Amino acid sequence: MKKRYWPKFTLIELLIVISIIAILAAMLLPALSRAKKVTYKSSCMSKLKQIGTASFSYADDFNGQFPMYWSCLGEGGYLPYSNYTISTNAGEDAIQAFKKKAAILHCPEDTVFGYISGNWWYCTSYANNHYLSQDPEAPKISRGKNPSGIIWVIDSTSKKFSSATSFCPLNLGGNRHFNGWNALFVDGHVEWGTSSKFEIGPGGTNIYPVQ
């Protein structure tokens, strides 16, 4: 019975195959990485849309006023969580479980998701407009000027921002999306931008990007 001989690769042929695979990988990996970032950007925009829907539903029930805190949205039954803070003493398991509960506030490009201030974890990737949500003199949705240009929620490393108070600076979210940010505007549309400069109106009424 004759033995069957299988063809064998020479060392040179093997090196050529490895080189071709390496070249193809080098060509494909950047495209795959960009596609992943595009998906993250789209997911973030989708979450901001959901936050907008919840916020405007809240406003419909409260005479046009924006919600004061993210927790208002949960307490009012508008989003599937009750708050976005948890004590650091709760333990790592409880903190991780809480982060899952607050997933609607987690931008997929935010690798840290939250920060510690004092004894509290703040589990949010977004900041809301402090002036529109907490100032008793702030305009209601129906009375706001230039609603398509005023930011309500934006990618940020803090939980709120305001031009009227020094303790609430607008900290952009580390340029998460292609060196830019996603933002939800008062008229309900979500937009991607790259500007780091923002026009500020009296009392923080006009917070919008300058291109």
Backbone torsions as a table, in degrees:
resi	resn	phi	psi	omega
1	MET	NA	124.5	-178.4
2	LYS	-75.0	138.9	175.6
3	LYS	-78.2	142.1	178.1
4	ARG	-89.6	127.6	179.3
5	TYR	-104.3	124.2	178.2
6	TRP	-90.7	138.0	178.7
7	PRO	-62.7	141.9	-178.5
8	LYS	-115.8	147.6	175.5
9	PHE	-76.7	139.4	169.9
10	THR	-81.0	165.0	-179.9
11	LEU	-59.8	-39.8	-179.7
12	ILE	-65.0	-44.1	179.2
13	GLU	-62.3	-39.7	179.2
14	LEU	-64.3	-41.8	178.1
15	LEU	-64.4	-37.1	178.4
16	ILE	-64.7	-43.7	179.2
17	VAL	-62.5	-44.8	179.4
18	ILE	-61.8	-40.5	179.7
19	SER	-63.3	-42.4	179.3
20	ILE	-63.7	-43.0	179.0
21	ILE	-62.4	-41.4	179.9
22	ALA	-63.6	-41.2	179.4
23	ILE	-65.2	-44.1	179.0
24	LEU	-63.1	-40.4	178.9
25	ALA	-63.8	-41.8	179.6
26	ALA	-63.9	-31.2	179.0
27	MET	-78.2	-35.6	-173.7
28	LEU	-86.6	-33.4	-174.6
29	LEU	-59.3	-44.6	177.3
30	PRO	-60.2	-38.8	179.4
31	ALA	-65.7	-40.8	178.4
32	LEU	-65.9	-39.6	179.0
33	SER	-63.7	-42.7	178.5
34	ARG	-65.2	-41.4	178.9
35	ALA	-61.0	-38.2	178.1
36	LYS	-64.6	-42.1	180.0
37	LYS	-67.3	-36.8	176.7
38	VAL	-62.3	-41.1	177.9
39	THR	-63.3	-43.1	178.4
40	TYR	-61.9	-43.0	179.7
41	LYS	-61.5	-44.5	179.5
42	SER	-64.8	-39.9	178.8
43	SER	-63.7	-41.3	178.0
44	CYS	-62.3	-44.4	179.9
45	MET	-63.5	-37.1	177.9
46	SER	-63.7	-40.9	179.2
47	LYS	-66.2	-38.9	177.1
48	LEU	-64.5	-36.3	175.7
49	LYS	-61.1	-42.5	178.8
50	GLN	-64.6	-40.7	177.2
51	ILE	-63.2	-38.7	177.7
52	GLY	-63.7	-44.9	178.6
53	THR	-58.9	-44.2	179.5
54	ALA	-65.3	-43.0	-178.2
55	SER	-64.0	-43.3	-178.1
56	PHE	-73.8	-29.7	173.1
57	SER	-65.2	-41.0	176.0
58	TYR	-59.8	-47.4	-177.8
59	ALA	-62.1	-36.0	178.3
60	ASP	-60.2	-33.6	-178.5
61	ASP	-88.6	-9.7	-176.9
62	PHE	-127.7	47.4	170.8
63	ASN	56.2	36.8	174.9
64	GLY	82.4	4.3	-178.1
65	GLN	-88.3	138.2	177.1
66	PHE	-67.6	151.6	176.2
67	PRO	-64.3	142.2	-176.9
68	MET	-76.1	-38.2	-178.6
69	TYR	-134.5	161.4	172.1
70	TRP	-58.1	-34.3	-177.0
71	SER	-64.2	-27.2	178.0
72	CYS	-59.6	-35.2	-178.6
73	LEU	-65.2	-38.1	178.7
74	GLY	-72.7	-45.4	-178.7
75	GLU	-62.7	-30.7	179.3
76	GLY	-86.1	-0.3	178.0
77	GLY	81.4	19.4	-175.3
78	TYR	-92.6	-26.0	177.3
79	LEU	-133.2	154.0	-173.2
80	PRO	-80.7	50.9	173.1
81	TYR	-159.0	162.1	-176.2
82	SER	-104.5	-18.5	-179.3
83	ASN	-166.4	177.7	177.1
84	TYR	-127.0	15.7	176.6
85	THR	-122.2	148.8	176.8
86	ILE	-148.1	143.5	-178.9
87	SER	-65.1	140.3	176.9
88	THR	-67.9	-15.7	178.9
89	ASN	-81.9	-4.0	-176.5
90	ALA	-70.5	-20.2	-178.5
91	GLY	101.0	152.7	-174.7
92	GLU	-62.4	-40.7	-179.5
93	ASP	-62.0	-44.1	-179.5
94	ALA	-66.1	-38.5	179.6
95	ILE	-65.5	-43.8	179.5
96	GLN	-64.8	-39.5	177.9
97	ALA	-65.1	-37.6	179.9
98	PHE	-68.0	-38.0	178.1
99	LYS	-61.6	-37.2	176.7
100	LYS	-65.6	-38.0	179.9
101	LYS	-65.0	-33.9	-178.3
102	ALA	-95.7	26.5	-173.3
103	ALA	-60.0	-26.2	-179.5
104	ILE	-63.0	-23.1	-179.7
105	LEU	-97.3	12.8	-177.0
106	HIS	-106.0	109.4	172.2
107	CYS	-70.4	130.3	-176.6
108	PRO	-63.1	-18.7	177.0
109	GLU	-88.7	-4.6	178.0
110	ASP	-85.6	97.0	-175.2
111	THR	-75.2	-17.3	-179.9
112	VAL	-91.8	-44.5	-177.6
113	PHE	51.1	83.8	175.2
114	GLY	108.1	166.9	179.1
115	TYR	-151.7	159.4	-179.5
116	ILE	-98.2	132.6	172.9
117	SER	-134.5	112.8	-175.6
118	GLY	68.0	-123.0	179.6
119	ASN	-104.9	22.8	-173.9
120	TRP	-129.3	141.2	168.9
121	TRP	-91.5	127.3	173.7
122	TYR	-102.6	105.8	-174.4
123	CYS	-95.6	81.0	176.8
124	THR	-155.6	143.9	176.1
125	SER	-101.0	-0.4	-173.2
126	TYR	-127.8	153.2	174.9
127	ALA	-119.3	143.0	176.3
128	ASN	-105.1	161.7	-177.3
129	ASN	-70.9	105.6	-175.6
130	HIS	-59.0	-39.0	-178.6
131	TYR	-62.7	-45.5	-177.3
132	LEU	-73.9	-21.4	-175.1
133	SER	-100.7	-20.9	-173.8
134	GLN	-128.0	-19.9	-179.2
135	ASP	-77.2	122.4	-179.0
136	PRO	-62.4	-19.0	179.4
137	GLU	-93.0	-0.8	-177.5
138	ALA	-65.0	145.6	179.8
139	PRO	-70.7	149.3	173.9
140	LYS	-79.3	168.9	-175.4
141	ILE	-55.1	-44.5	-175.7
142	SER	-69.2	-18.9	-177.0
143	ARG	-104.7	-3.8	-177.0
144	GLY	-69.0	140.1	177.0
145	LYS	-92.0	143.6	179.2
146	ASN	52.2	54.9	-177.0
147	PRO	-61.9	-25.4	180.0
148	SER	-77.5	-8.4	-178.6
149	GLY	-113.0	-6.7	-176.9
150	ILE	-98.9	128.1	-178.6
151	ILE	-80.3	132.8	175.4
152	TRP	-102.6	-42.8	178.8
153	VAL	-139.1	142.4	-177.3
154	ILE	-147.8	153.4	171.0
155	ASP	-53.0	127.1	-176.0
156	SER	-157.6	163.6	174.4
157	THR	-100.7	9.3	175.4
158	SER	-132.2	173.4	-173.6
159	LYS	-92.9	-13.1	179.2
160	LYS	-157.8	162.1	178.1
161	PHE	-144.8	156.0	179.6
162	SER	-162.2	146.1	174.0
163	SER	-90.4	-15.7	-174.1
164	ALA	-87.2	-18.2	-178.6
165	THR	-127.9	134.0	-174.9
166	SER	-69.0	-21.6	-177.4
167	PHE	-83.9	2.2	179.0
168	CYS	-126.7	63.2	178.7
169	PRO	-69.8	157.4	177.8
170	LEU	-84.1	98.7	179.3
171	ASN	-97.3	104.8	-179.3
172	LEU	-64.4	153.9	-172.6
173	GLY	-79.1	50.9	174.7
174	GLY	64.1	23.9	-177.9
175	ASN	48.6	58.0	-172.4
176	ARG	-66.0	-36.3	-169.7
177	HIS	-110.4	97.2	179.2
178	PHE	51.3	48.5	-179.1
179	ASN	59.7	35.7	178.5
180	GLY	-147.0	-167.6	-176.3
181	TRP	-138.4	159.6	169.8
182	ASN	-106.0	144.0	179.9
183	ALA	-143.1	145.7	173.3
184	LEU	-100.6	127.7	-178.0
185	PHE	-100.6	164.6	-173.5
186	VAL	-61.9	-26.1	178.9
187	ASP	-82.0	-3.3	175.8
188	GLY	102.8	-9.9	-179.3
189	HIS	-84.4	152.6	177.7
190	VAL	-111.2	137.5	-173.0
191	GLU	-139.8	145.9	173.2
192	TRP	-99.2	138.4	179.3
193	GLY	-146.5	164.7	-179.4
194	THR	-120.6	-5.1	-176.4
195	SER	-67.6	142.3	173.3
196	SER	-107.9	3.0	178.9
197	LYS	-110.0	138.3	-177.1
198	PHE	-133.4	134.1	174.7
199	GLU	-75.4	134.4	-179.3
200	ILE	-118.9	124.1	177.8
201	GLY	-93.3	177.4	-179.7
202	PRO	-56.0	127.7	177.4
203	GLY	69.5	9.1	-179.8
204	GLY	84.7	18.4	-175.2
205	THR	-73.4	-28.2	-176.9
206	ASN	-121.7	86.9	178.7
207	ILE	-105.4	100.2	-178.2
208	TYR	-144.4	153.2	-175.4
209	PRO	-73.3	148.4	174.4
210	VAL	-107.8	120.0	-177.1
211	GLN	-83.8	NA	NA
